[in-house]
Amino acid sequence: GFGEAQFDLGLHYEDTNFFGKNDFYNPFKVFYWVKKASDNNVTDACNNLGTYYESGIGCKKDMNKAIASYKKAIKLGNKSAVKNLKTLLAIF
């Protein structure tokens, strides 16, 4: 139940990492762990979860869930989520 560790674990499954292309890329594991971290109020996880819902990474695209995730991230103080939400609302 440690949100920061869940978020870190999720990032290990993203398509790229510090060294470039990640051979362990798994969009479903990325989504699973970042969602768990978001449930534990990790602000960056909430923002990333919004982008995953917006793009359909590891889940079905859902703009309403993307908006809710961005709003949660904003409430927790994430400045990137403000930009992401404005961009999404401009096209949604």
N, CA, C and O atoms as a DFTB+ gen file, in Angstrom:
368 C
 N C O
     1  1       0.783      -1.192       0.000
     2  2       0.000       0.000       0.000
     3  2       0.829       1.263       0.000
     4  3       0.293       2.333       0.287
     5  1       2.129       1.189      -0.312
     6  2       2.992       2.364      -0.325
     7  2       2.961       2.975      -1.729
     8  3       3.574       2.453      -2.660
     9  1       2.237       4.087      -1.862
    10  2       1.966       4.696      -3.154
    11  2       3.177       5.059      -3.977
    12  3       3.198       4.819      -5.184
    13  1       4.183       5.630      -3.350
    14  2       5.377       6.028      -4.101
    15  2       6.080       4.814      -4.707
    16  3       6.574       4.878      -5.832
    17  1       6.124       3.715      -3.966
    18  2       6.744       2.488      -4.478
    19  2       5.906       1.914      -5.620
    20  3       6.458       1.412      -6.600
    21  1       4.589       1.983      -5.503
    22  2       3.713       1.502      -6.569
    23  2       3.926       2.318      -7.839
    24  3       3.989       1.767      -8.938
    25  1       4.036       3.625      -7.680
    26  2       4.263       4.496      -8.830
    27  2       5.612       4.183      -9.474
    28  3       5.710       4.086     -10.697
    29  1       6.636       4.026      -8.665
    30  2       7.970       3.710      -9.174
    31  2       7.952       2.377      -9.923
    32  3       8.554       2.258     -10.990
    33  1       7.278       1.395      -9.380
    34  2       7.189       0.100     -10.042
    35  2       6.483       0.234     -11.391
    36  3       6.913      -0.361     -12.378
    37  1       5.416       1.004     -11.435
    38  2       4.717       1.226     -12.694
    39  2       5.609       1.848     -13.746
    40  3       5.534       1.481     -14.919
    41  1       6.453       2.784     -13.344
    42  2       7.346       3.448     -14.296
    43  2       8.364       2.486     -14.895
    44  3       8.869       2.723     -15.992
    45  1       8.668       1.413     -14.192
    46  2       9.607       0.415     -14.711
    47  2       9.052      -0.330     -15.917
    48  3       9.805      -0.967     -16.653
    49  1       7.751      -0.256     -16.121
    50  2       7.123      -0.947     -17.243
    51  2       6.747      -0.006     -18.390
    52  3       6.093      -0.434     -19.340
    53  1       7.153       1.282     -18.318
    54  2       6.854       2.211     -19.406
    55  2       7.670       1.853     -20.641
    56  3       8.620       1.073     -20.564
    57  1       7.287       2.436     -21.795
    58  2       7.922       2.063     -23.058
    59  2       9.372       2.518     -23.180
    60  3      10.154       1.899     -23.902
    61  1       9.736       3.582     -22.490
    62  2      11.133       4.020     -22.496
    63  2      11.595       4.219     -21.065
    64  3      10.794       4.419     -20.151
    65  1      12.904       4.159     -20.895
    66  2      13.481       4.427     -19.585
    67  2      14.745       5.249     -19.776
    68  3      14.982       5.783     -20.859
    69  1      15.544       5.350     -18.749
    70  2      16.762       6.159     -18.776
    71  2      17.688       5.742     -19.915
    72  3      18.398       6.577     -20.474
    73  1      17.685       4.469     -20.260
    74  2      18.609       3.942     -21.263
    75  2      18.019       3.890     -22.671
    76  3      18.701       3.480     -23.610
    77  1      16.770       4.298     -22.827
    78  2      16.124       4.268     -24.137
    79  2      14.931       3.329     -24.134
    80  3      14.112       3.350     -23.215
    81  1      14.840       2.505     -25.171
    82  2      13.716       1.566     -25.299
    83  2      13.759       0.554     -24.154
    84  3      14.809      -0.004     -23.839
    85  1      12.614       0.333     -23.550
    86  2      12.513      -0.579     -22.411
    87  2      12.049      -1.955     -22.894
    88  3      10.941      -2.089     -23.414
    89  1      12.889      -2.968     -22.723
    90  2      12.542      -4.330     -23.137
    91  2      11.438      -4.931     -22.275
    92  3      10.835      -5.934     -22.659
    93  1      11.167      -4.342     -21.128
    94  2      10.148      -4.853     -20.219
    95  2       8.825      -4.089     -20.327
    96  3       7.971      -4.181     -19.446
    97  1       8.667      -3.335     -21.419
    98  2       7.455      -2.529     -21.605
    99  2       6.213      -3.409     -21.530
   100  3       6.113      -4.431     -22.209
   101  1       5.271      -2.989     -20.689
   102  2       4.004      -3.700     -20.552
   103  2       2.942      -2.673     -20.167
   104  3       2.860      -2.281     -19.003
   105  1       2.127      -2.233     -21.128
   106  2       1.161      -1.165     -20.842
   107  2       0.141      -1.537     -19.769
   108  3      -0.351      -0.663     -19.055
   109  1      -0.177      -2.819     -19.651
   110  2      -1.153      -3.232     -18.642
   111  2      -0.571      -3.165     -17.235
   112  3      -1.273      -2.819     -16.285
   113  1       0.718      -3.497     -17.101
   114  2       1.363      -3.391     -15.790
   115  2       1.600      -1.929     -15.424
   116  3       1.484      -1.546     -14.260
   117  1       1.934      -1.112     -16.434
   118  2       2.077       0.336     -16.177
   119  2       0.773       0.862     -15.592
   120  3       0.757       1.492     -14.535
   121  1      -0.319       0.590     -16.299
   122  2      -1.617       1.087     -15.857
   123  2      -1.968       0.551     -14.477
   124  3      -2.403       1.316     -13.616
   125  1      -1.791      -0.735     -14.250
   126  2      -2.147      -1.371     -12.975
   127  2      -1.449      -0.689     -11.801
   128  3      -2.098      -0.315     -10.824
   129  1      -0.141      -0.528     -11.896
   130  2       0.615       0.023     -10.764
   131  2       0.398       1.523     -10.589
   132  3       0.345       2.013      -9.461
   133  1       0.274       2.251     -11.689
   134  2       0.034       3.691     -11.578
   135  2      -1.375       3.941     -11.033
   136  3      -1.585       4.891     -10.279
   137  1      -2.331       3.104     -11.403
   138  2      -3.685       3.229     -10.849
   139  2      -3.669       3.000      -9.346
   140  3      -4.325       3.731      -8.603
   141  1      -2.923       1.991      -8.884
   142  2      -2.808       1.729      -7.443
   143  2      -2.184       2.931      -6.726
   144  3      -2.638       3.323      -5.651
   145  1      -1.137       3.514      -7.329
   146  2      -0.488       4.678      -6.732
   147  2      -1.437       5.876      -6.705
   148  3      -1.452       6.640      -5.741
   149  1      -2.224       6.034      -7.762
   150  2      -3.206       7.119      -7.803
   151  2      -4.248       6.941      -6.709
   152  3      -4.670       7.910      -6.079
   153  1      -4.661       5.699      -6.489
   154  2      -5.612       5.419      -5.409
   155  2      -5.044       5.785      -4.040
   156  3      -5.790       6.024      -3.091
   157  1      -3.703       5.826      -3.951
   158  2      -3.018       6.219      -2.716
   159  2      -2.590       7.685      -2.748
   160  3      -1.731       8.109      -1.974
   161  1      -3.205       8.458      -3.660
   162  2      -3.017       9.920      -3.735
   163  2      -1.601      10.379      -4.055
   164  3      -1.149      11.402      -3.540
   165  1      -0.905       9.638      -4.894
   166  2       0.400      10.088      -5.395
   167  2       0.107      11.024      -6.559
   168  3      -0.445      10.607      -7.576
   169  1       0.475      12.280      -6.406
   170  2       0.069      13.316      -7.362
   171  2       0.542      13.049      -8.782
   172  3      -0.237      13.215      -9.721
   173  1       1.797      12.639      -8.971
   174  2       2.287      12.349     -10.320
   175  2       1.573      11.146     -10.922
   176  3       1.352      11.097     -12.132
   177  1       1.217      10.188     -10.097
   178  2       0.474       9.025     -10.580
   179  2      -0.905       9.448     -11.074
   180  3      -1.374       8.943     -12.094
   181  1      -1.555      10.358     -10.374
   182  2      -2.871      10.851     -10.801
   183  2      -2.771      11.529     -12.161
   184  3      -3.624      11.325     -13.025
   185  1      -1.742      12.328     -12.351
   186  2      -1.533      13.001     -13.626
   187  2      -1.253      11.980     -14.729
   188  3      -1.856      12.048     -15.800
   189  1      -0.350      11.044     -14.480
   190  2      -0.029      10.027     -15.480
   191  2      -1.252       9.179     -15.813
   192  3      -1.476       8.840     -16.975
   193  1      -2.038       8.839     -14.806
   194  2      -3.234       8.044     -15.028
   195  2      -4.180       8.772     -15.991
   196  3      -4.810       8.147     -16.844
   197  1      -4.269      10.088     -15.846
   198  2      -5.078      10.868     -16.773
   199  2      -4.598      10.717     -18.203
   200  3      -5.406      10.577     -19.120
   201  1      -3.283      10.745     -18.399
   202  2      -2.752      10.583     -19.760
   203  2      -2.994       9.176     -20.285
   204  3      -3.213       8.992     -21.482
   205  1      -2.956       8.176     -19.398
   206  2      -3.213       6.799     -19.828
   207  2      -4.668       6.643     -20.262
   208  3      -4.948       6.024     -21.288
   209  1      -5.596       7.203     -19.483
   210  2      -7.008       7.153     -19.879
   211  2      -7.235       7.924     -21.178
   212  3      -8.019       7.505     -22.029
   213  1      -6.552       9.037     -21.321
   214  2      -6.703       9.864     -22.514
   215  2      -6.181       9.143     -23.761
   216  3      -6.767       9.257     -24.837
   217  1      -5.085       8.405     -23.613
   218  2      -4.447       7.737     -24.746
   219  2      -4.839       6.278     -24.906
   220  3      -4.617       5.687     -25.963
   221  1      -5.418       5.694     -23.871
   222  2      -5.758       4.277     -23.923
   223  2      -4.576       3.371     -23.652
   224  3      -4.512       2.262     -24.181
   225  1      -3.641       3.826     -22.837
   226  2      -2.467       3.018     -22.495
   227  2      -2.839       2.059     -21.373
   228  3      -3.062       2.473     -20.235
   229  1      -2.904       0.780     -21.703
   230  2      -3.221      -0.240     -20.716
   231  2      -4.681      -0.299     -20.301
   232  3      -5.045      -1.056     -19.402
   233  1      -5.512       0.492     -20.949
   234  2      -6.935       0.556     -20.605
   235  2      -7.714       1.050     -21.819
   236  3      -7.139       1.441     -22.835
   237  1      -9.024       1.023     -21.686
   238  2      -9.875       1.592     -22.728
   239  2      -9.873       3.114     -22.579
   240  3      -9.928       3.627     -21.462
   241  1      -9.811       3.833     -23.697
   242  2      -9.863       5.295     -23.633
   243  2     -11.135       5.724     -22.925
   244  3     -12.219       5.204     -23.191
   245  1     -10.984       6.692     -22.011
   246  2     -12.148       7.206     -21.282
   247  2     -11.853       8.646     -20.886
   248  3     -11.148       8.898     -19.909
   249  1     -12.388       9.574     -21.641
   250  2     -12.103      10.989     -21.408
   251  2     -12.656      11.478     -20.074
   252  3     -12.055      12.351     -19.447
   253  1     -13.776      10.942     -19.631
   254  2     -14.328      11.355     -18.335
   255  2     -13.408      10.933     -17.191
   256  3     -13.215      11.692     -16.242
   257  1     -12.838       9.724     -17.274
   258  2     -11.891       9.279     -16.246
   259  2     -10.589      10.068     -16.335
   260  3      -9.953      10.337     -15.316
   261  1     -10.193      10.439     -17.545
   262  2      -8.994      11.265     -17.717
   263  2      -9.188      12.613     -17.027
   264  3      -8.310      13.085     -16.305
   265  1     -10.338      13.221     -17.257
   266  2     -10.639      14.517     -16.638
   267  2     -10.652      14.384     -15.119
   268  3     -10.094      15.229     -14.419
   269  1     -11.278      13.338     -14.609
   270  2     -11.332      13.129     -13.159
   271  2      -9.935      12.923     -12.581
   272  3      -9.635      13.421     -11.496
   273  1      -9.088      12.201     -13.286
   274  2      -7.714      11.967     -12.806
   275  2      -6.917      13.266     -12.788
   276  3      -6.194      13.549     -11.833
   277  1      -7.057      14.059     -13.862
   278  2      -6.367      15.353     -13.895
   279  2      -6.848      16.261     -12.766
   280  3      -6.046      16.928     -12.114
   281  1      -8.155      16.283     -12.539
   282  2      -8.699      17.137     -11.468
   283  2      -8.187      16.699     -10.100
   284  3      -7.896      17.534      -9.244
   285  1      -8.078      15.396      -9.899
   286  2      -7.530      14.882      -8.637
   287  2      -6.066      15.307      -8.483
   288  3      -5.643      15.720      -7.404
   289  1      -5.302      15.203      -9.570
   290  2      -3.896      15.609      -9.533
   291  2      -3.770      17.100      -9.232
   292  3      -2.901      17.509      -8.461
   293  1      -4.630      17.907      -9.836
   294  2      -4.619      19.354      -9.589
   295  2      -4.918      19.634      -8.128
   296  3      -4.255      20.456      -7.497
   297  1      -5.917      18.950      -7.594
   298  2      -6.280      19.120      -6.183
   299  2      -5.110      18.773      -5.256
   300  3      -4.953      19.355      -4.183
   301  1      -4.290      17.804      -5.702
   302  2      -3.126      17.395      -4.910
   303  2      -1.899      18.269      -5.178
   304  3      -0.852      18.074      -4.561
   305  1      -2.027      19.244      -6.105
   306  2      -0.955      20.208      -6.338
   307  2      -0.076      19.967      -7.552
   308  3       1.006      20.547      -7.643
   309  1      -0.502      19.140      -8.476
   310  2       0.312      18.845      -9.654
   311  2       0.093      19.902     -10.726
   312  3      -1.016      20.048     -11.241
   313  1       1.146      20.640     -11.064
   314  2       1.040      21.727     -12.033
   315  2       0.935      21.218     -13.475
   316  3       0.294      21.864     -14.303
   317  1       1.541      20.096     -13.784
   318  2       1.455      19.536     -15.136
   319  2       0.019      19.149     -15.471
   320  3      -0.397      19.242     -16.626
   321  1      -0.731      18.720     -14.477
   322  2      -2.115      18.311     -14.697
   323  2      -2.978      19.491     -15.136
   324  3      -3.940      19.304     -15.881
   325  1      -2.653      20.693     -14.691
   326  2      -3.403      21.887     -15.102
   327  2      -3.296      22.037     -16.617
   328  3      -4.302      22.227     -17.301
   329  1      -2.084      21.950     -17.132
   330  2      -1.854      22.064     -18.575
   331  2      -2.530      20.918     -19.323
   332  3      -3.179      21.134     -20.347
   333  1      -2.375      19.704     -18.809
   334  2      -2.971      18.544     -19.475
   335  2      -4.488      18.636     -19.533
   336  3      -5.092      18.291     -20.548
   337  1      -5.107      19.098     -18.454
   338  2      -6.558      19.234     -18.427
   339  2      -7.024      20.309     -19.407
   340  3      -8.006      20.113     -20.123
   341  1      -6.327      21.436     -19.439
   342  2      -6.704      22.515     -20.368
   343  2      -6.605      22.024     -21.816
   344  3      -7.470      22.323     -22.640
   345  1      -5.557      21.278     -22.112
   346  2      -5.380      20.759     -23.469
   347  2      -6.490      19.781     -23.822
   348  3      -7.045      19.833     -24.919
   349  1      -6.809      18.899     -22.902
   350  2      -7.875      17.910     -23.135
   351  2      -9.223      18.596     -23.324
   352  3      -9.973      18.245     -24.235
   353  1      -9.532      19.549     -22.492
   354  2     -10.830      20.226     -22.580
   355  2     -10.960      21.041     -23.863
   356  3     -12.068      21.257     -24.355
   357  1      -9.830      21.493     -24.405
   358  2      -9.859      22.264     -25.652
   359  2     -10.243      21.386     -26.846
   360  3     -10.774      21.885     -27.838
   361  1      -9.975      20.077     -26.752
   362  2     -10.274      19.195     -27.879
   363  2     -11.457      18.272     -27.590
   364  3     -11.986      17.644     -28.507
   365  1     -11.873      18.181     -26.336
   366  2     -12.933      17.243     -25.945
   367  2     -14.292      17.849     -26.062
   368  3     -15.290      17.190     -25.771
